[in-house]
Amino acid sequence: MKQNEDSSITPLQPAFRFDLAASTPTISEHGNTIREANQNDFPVLAGNAVSFFTIDMKPGALRVPHWHPNAWELDYCLHGQADFGSQDRTTIIIRLKQVIDLKPGQLIFIPQGWFHAIKCMSGDDLKLLLTFNNGMPSDIGIPVGLEGLGDEVFAQAFGVSPGVFTSFNTSNKFFAPLGNLLRRDGLRKGGRLSKRPYS
């Protein structure tokens, strides 16, 4: 289609394009990565209440339990298979615990503030595209909370000795690698984990 020379259509400028795939990961743990296109990385998003992330996870890896107090999350599976575990926070009386399988081409919606985790269940890498309704979504995970509040607070909350928490590995801020138990069960390339992570 030939464009008229006096057309009022302005061609897209580079500021309206962002190479998310080529960007440096903002998080990298145990070979798993998160790349972000938020309003700081991609300024054109400022004031539009949206950001996009990609997550790449190794077979058996876990995106540690966390929640986003200021955003809902919509995830699209590009490659691999995942189990999403989530917990409703809307009421104390009814607790809705869900485990949802996600395969390529499928979407999952996680309401704002819902506690959730993601487990790569395939023998191949998992790749997800995430959309948030906030230009700078916040993230609070269990390891960060444990370090921030300390052993005494969690000990009282769970009715156990503070010593229980001193041996916890809080270095996995965002991802936990495949555990020895699951390694022993034999995750096959191209296969699926036999054990559900949230049962």
Sequence and secondary structure as in RCSB ss.txt:
>XXXX:A:sequence
MKQNEDSSITPLQPAFRFDLAASTPTISEHGNTIREANQNDFPVLAGNAVSFFTIDMKPGALRVPHWHPNAWELD
YCLHGQADFGSQDRTTIIIRLKQVIDLKPGQLIFIPQGWFHAIKCMSGDDLKLLLTFNNGMPSDIGIPVGLEGLG
DEVFAQAFGVSPGVFTSFNTSNKFFAPLGNLLRRDGLRKGGRLSKRPYS
>XXXX:A:secstr
    TT       GGG   TTTS  SEEETTEEEEEE TTTSGGGTTS  EEEEEEE TT EEEEEE TT  EEE
EEEES EEEEEE  S SS   EEEEEE TT EEEE TT EEEEEE BSS EEEEEEESSSS   EEHHHHHHHH 
HHHHHHHHTS THHHHT     SSEE   HHHHHH   TT B SS TT 
